[in-house]
């Protein structure tokens, strides 16, 4: 029985990656295309779907403004072009979504923001808050400061990481190809399109090729790397040709694309990842907090009786009940010293005790595996 591909209209949280070649051509920003994309984004938001845009294009836009020559740029010129182009890119999205009453936010990240657990949790909390407020984040790699050592290298992989970070159930890579083929369709007439990929096997990964566009850095190989990250996090991923005026609508209406099926649900995958971590300490809670955790609540400082061990922000800790039973494993939002100081106190006392505004929960329910 053939596998059934996901449906874009069913997405609850959708991450969309926009390639440079779609957004910027030799004449500059493709304003009509961008407005069509944003019409789609507004439509999906109106259906109750959270949307995150991971957009390339800042360097391509900036180099035109600065009059830089075509071809590869030295690092310092690429960073300068990104600085000039990023403000124009963010403004373009803001102006295209504003008529729909959609608020946008700019989020710039580097690889270090996902590799460092504390920074990862901070960026995740920010993304979750923006989405809860109905904002559409516009995410890009921070090319103004990133060097080769701290780069994702392309926004395909960044988009996959963002999808996993914010718990998206679908990721759509809009590109200049309409999916994965058994070979390069531009050079091999026998190449066959693959509409659904159930497993990312070594044979599938061997089908990756090189970039075909002069404006984009990502080729099929980077898209397959993105697929591995996304599906392992429980997120379905599609590769679709995005140059049409309403690319989301086109995919939803049956345009050719390739779907990679997820390995379970994104929230289940995250909980499984947390549960597998080795705790670096423990939080002993009272009976009231234990009952609240069982109802799916976050762990607040007021419910903590004892803090055991030494740990930093973002480290895994065991949460134990008053009788010593293990209730959960979670990622703490405070260090062991901070946790000891605020334990037993209400969340509205945190700023007074620590001297700065902290997060209300010591361990948020999204960062906890029961």
N, C-alpha and C positions, 0 to 999 in steps of 0.2 A: 504493500500500500504506500503510495507516494506521500511524502510529508507535506503538510499544509503550511503555507507561509503565513506569517503574521499579517495583520491588516493595520495600516498606518492610522486609520480613523479610531482604532481601539487603544491607541497609546494613552497612557495616563501621565507619563512624564517623558518628553521627547527631547533628545539632544540632536541638533542639526549642525553638521559641519559644512561650511561654505568654502569652496576652493577659490584661490586667487583668480584663476582663469575664467571663472564664472562672473566674478564681481568686477574685475578690471580688464579692459581690453586696451588696444593700442591708442584709443582715443581718451581713455580715462575711466572713471566710474560709470558702470552701466546702470544709470538711475532708474530706467523703466523696469529693468529686470529686478532690481532691489525692491522697488515698490510692489511688484508682483509677489515676490517672496514674502514681504511683510504683510501683504493682504492675506496670504495663507497662514502666516504665524498668528495673525489676529483671529482668523477663523478657528484655528485649533484652540487658541486661548478661550474663545467664546464657548467652546465645547467642554471647558473645564480641564483641558490638558495643560500641564506645566510645560513651558518651552524654554530651552537654553540654546543660544546660537554660539557656535565656535567658528569664528570667522577669520580667514586669512585676508590678505589684501593691504595691510598697512605699509609694507615695504614697497609694493608695487605702486601704491598711490603716492607715497612720499618721494620716490625717486623721480617721478614726473614733475612734481613741484620743484624739486631741487635741480632738475636738469641733469641728472646723472646718466651716464651712458648705459646702453643695454648690456646684458650679460652679468656674470657673477660680480658682486661688489665686495671690496675689502670690508672686514668686520666693522670698522669704525663708520664707514659710509652706510652700511646696511643698518646699523643702529641709529644713525642720524635720520635715515629715510623712514625708519619705523616710528621714530619720535614725531616726525612731521605728518606722516600718513595716519597714525593711530587716532589722532584727534579728529581728523577728517572722516575716518571710518566710523568712529563712534557717533559723530554728528549726523552722518548719513542715515544710520540706523534709527537714531532718535527722531529725526525728521520724518522718516518713512512710517514709523509706528505711532507717532504722536496723534495723527488724525483718527486713529482707532481707539484713542484713550489708553494706550498701553505705555507704561513707564519702562524705561530701559536703564541698565546699569553696566558700567564697564568693569571687567575683571581681567587683570593681567597676571599671568602665572609663569613660573619656571619649573623645571623638573624638580628642583629642591623643595618646592612647595608640596609635592606629593611624596617625596622620599623621606622627608622629615615628618615624624608622626604628629608632633605638636602643630606644625604649620599645616599639615594635611587636615587635621581636625578643625583648625581655625577656618581654613578655606571652605571646608564642608559645612560648618555651621553658618558661615556667611551665605553660601549658596542656598542652603535650606531656608534661611530667613528671607532672602530675596524672593524665592519662589512662593513662600507662604504669604507674602505681601502682594503677590500678583505681578511681580516685576519679571521682565525678560532679560536675563543677564547676557551681555555680549562678551564672550571670552576670547582671548587671544594669548599666544605666547608673548611674554614680555621681551620682545626683540631689542628693546632699547638698552637692556642690561645683560641679557643672556649671552653667554659665550658657548663655544662648541662643547665645553665640558658640562654645562648645566642646561642643555637644550633638550626638548623633546625631539627636535629635528624636523617635525612636520606636524600639522594640525590634525591629521588623521589619528595619530596616537594620542595627542592631547585630548581630542574629542572623546576617545574611548575611556581615557582616564577620568574625564569629567563625568561621563555617563555612569561610571562605577561609583565615583565619589558622591554624586547626588542621588543615587538609587534610581536611575532612569530605567524604564522597561524597554525603550526602543532608541536606537541610534541610527540616524540617516546621514550617510556620507554623500553629499551632492558633489558630483565630479564631472569630468568631461568624457566619462565612459558609462555605459548603461549596465555595468555589472561585471561579473567574473566569467572569463571564457577559458576553455581548455588550452588555448594558445592565443597569441596576439592576433585579433581579428583583422588588423590592418595589414598584416603581412602573411597570414595563413588563412586561405579561403576555407579550410576544413575545420576551423575553430568553432566550437560549440558553446553556446551560452548556458550557464548553470543558474537556473532560477532559484533553487533552494539548496543550501549546503547544510546537511544535518550534523556533520562532524568535520572539524578542521584537521584533516589527515596530512601526513607528509606529502602525499601526492597532490593534494589541493594546494598546499603551501608552495610546492614547486612550480605552480602556475603563475606566480608573481613575476612581474616584469619591471621595466624601468619607467620613469616619468616620460610622458609623451608631450607635455606642454612646456613652453618656454617660460611661463609665468609661475607654475606650481612646482613644488619640491617633492610632493608625494606621488609615488607610483603605486601599482597594484601590490607590490611587496609590502609597503607601509600600511596599506589598507588591510591586508591579511594579518599583519601584526596587531592592528587595531581590533580586528575581529576576535583574535585570541583573547585580548584583554576584556573586551565587552562581553562575550558569551560566557567566559569564566565567571563574570560578575552577575550572571543572570539576565543580561540585556541582549535582546535581539538586535541585529545590525543589518542594514541594507545599504548596498552601493547602487546609486541611481544616477543617470545622466540628468544634470540639473539646469541646462541652458534654456529650457522652456520658460515661459513667463510665469506660470504658477506651478513650480516644481512639486510641491507637496500634494496639490490637487491631482497632478498628473500621476504620481505614484499611487495615490489612493484610488484613482480611476483605472488602474491596471497597466500603467506604463511599465515597460520592461525594466527589471532590476534583479539584483541577486540578494536573497535573504540568508543570513547566517542564524541558525536557530540557537537559542540560549540554553545554557546548562542550568535549568531551574529558574526560580524567581529571584530578582535582585535582592530583595530584603532577606530571603532565606539564605542566599549565598553570603551576604554580609554577616549575618548572625553565625553562620557556620565558620567563617573566617575568624570572628572574635572568639568563639567557643574553643577554637584550636590553640589559642595563645596561652602561654605559660604566665600565670599571674605573678607580678612582682611585689605584691602586697595584698592586704585584705581590708575590707570595710565591714565591721560588725554592726548590724542594724537592729533596731528594736522591733517588737512585734507589729506595731502599726506600719512601719516601713515595709516589713516583709509582706504584709497583706496588700499594701499598695503596689508593690512590685508584681505580685500575682495578678493584679488587675491591669497590668500593662503600664503603670505609671513610672516616671523617672525617679531616681533616688535623690532626694533633697538632703541638704546638710542636717536638717532638724532630726532626721531619722537615724543618724549615725551615732553609735555609742562609743566605738573604739576604732582607731586607725592602727593597722599593723604593718610594719615594714617601711621601706623607703622606696619611693617611686616618683616619677616626674609626670608632668601633664601629658596626657595621651597614652600613658602606659596602661597595660591590662592589669586589673585588680580583681580578686575574688570578692564577692559580696556574700557574707554569711549571716545566718539568722541568729537569734539570741541563744539558741541551743547548740550552735556550732555547725549547723547544717549548711552546705553550700547552696545558695539560691541562684546565683548567676555569675557570669564573668562580664566585665564591662571596661570601657576605656574612660579613665578618670579625666575630668576637666581641671583638676587641681593637683598640685604636688602633695606629697605626704605631709609636709609641714603646714601647708595651707589648709589641708583637710582636717588636721588636728585642731587648728585654731577655730575653724567654723563649725566643727562637728557639734551637733546638739542645738545649733542656733537656726533661727528662721532665715530664709534667703534674703529678706529685706535688711538683714543685719550684716551681710557680707561686706559691703563697702565700708561700713564703720569699723569692722574688725580688721580687714586687710588693708584698708587705706586706698582702695581702688574698686571700681565697679567690676564685679565678676559675673559669671553666668549663674542663673538661678539653680540649676541642677548640678549636683556633684558628678553624677553619671546620668547622661540622658538616655531615655529608653531606646533611641535609635542606635546607641552605641553599646547595647547590652544584649547578651544572649542568655536567656533563662535556662 
